Amino acid sequence: MITPEHVQELLASDAERPVLVVVESAVTVVPEAALDTDDYRGALEVVTQRDLRAQLDTDAPSRHDLEEVAARLDSTVTRLGA
């Protein structure tokens, strides 16, 4: 479900306070303010760009780093049943 490309998209986003979310089995990056709209109300907030950057030890994560983060996030989402 969550891929390294989703993680990279979140890191690269220039939206205001971007968040990686799962809504109706789709993974997407949205500005935090969008979570109050009908389209994203009830979406599962996976991680914010700010929190993800704090978890990484680098500003330029490798492909391996992106894969590890994506696998960890995907595992968490799966355990939550999203």
Protein Blocks (a to p, Z undefined) as FASTA:
>chain_A
ZZfklmmmmmmpccehiadddeehiacdddfklmmpmklgoiacfbdfklmmmmpcbfbd
cfklmmmmmmmmmmmmmmnoZZ
